[in-house]
Amino acid sequence: MIKHFFTLAAIGLISFSSFAQSNGCQITIKDDQQAIEQKTKDKLSAAFYNVYPWFASADGYRTKRSADLIFNSNETTDIKAKAGEIIVNGDWVKGKSQKKIEKQLRNAFTKNWSGFSIQKKKGYKLTFISKDPLLDPLLKQKLIDTYFEIYPTLVKTFNNKSTHNVLFVVDTAYKAVAEASGNRILFSAGYLNAHPTDIDVVTHETMHIVQGYGYSAGPVWLTEGIADYVRYQYGVDNVGSKWSLPAYNAKQSYQNSYRITARFFAWLEQNIKPGLVATLDQQLRAHQYTEQSWNSLTGKSIDQLWEEYSKNPGQVKLKYSSKAEKG
């Protein structure tokens, strides 16, 4: 989980504005008439730095990191906010506590999204933001249910230090499938709408949060291969998601990543060393993985293991999860 530490660096009045900057975000408070006392402006600045970085991170990569704050009692009864602009009712804000200002500012920002909800269950929290007004409510609920069904299991199985506070963002501007960064998972609205049964994309992406390897821990093919192996092994409805591991062919390589590597891992778990994937996951998180890890764990190099696999790839029993079968 990426933690943001906020500091207040208010520099007072500069001509008609109050300027401060923190954590890549900045606010310019404009008060042409000098009608708002400095104490209130300081509360507004502090509220901005406690709320805006959260909004900008959740809203998207291209969200403005700077915002103008102006006072206009004709446009809003309290606070009106969007990326880059905050409008405050000067009469409303007088005498308000910073806590009250923060709450109202957060509420104002959430109105920029089509959907915003927070759910908690057995010590785990999920914040769900949708920027797609056409997102099927039933699909949204399935994504939420999958999180609460699978994520606690992955945390307990692989990394009990993982965050219990996760953010889902469904974005219409994002064109890939999904990606995880820190405690946030970004989903493509277009992909979800085109593949509404693929709920185990949640399993793959939440495993990335659990992995939490950081930079330079190991090759990408290994990271993605483990995430897809975990999807195969722990997914809640791979049959319903129309997802499976591809059959072996001679053109493949263990470095192909994702499902090809995941099938190889299934073979390794059944024929070479049970628990190998979990051990590799631990080494990657501790930044202890090297190419020699394969030799020390199995007595053979990764290339030797792949050669054995290629000679008998059918020597693996594959069973896929299915909600239909569970009833």
PELIN-V639534 format. One record per helix or strand of 2 or more residues. SS is the DSSP state (h for helix, s for strand). FROM is the first residue (numbers start at 1). TO is the last residue. If there is no record, write none. Layout:
SS|FROM|TO ; SS|FROM|TO
This chain:
s|13|14 ; s|17|22 ; s|25|30 ; h|38|59 ; s|66|71 ; s|79|82 ; s|85|88 ; h|90|93 ; h|98|110 ; s|115|121 ; s|124|130 ; h|137|158 ; s|165|171 ; s|178|181 ; s|184|188 ; h|189|194 ; h|201|211 ; h|220|234 ; h|254|256 ; h|258|271 ; h|276|285 ; h|292|298 ; h|302|311 ; h|323|326
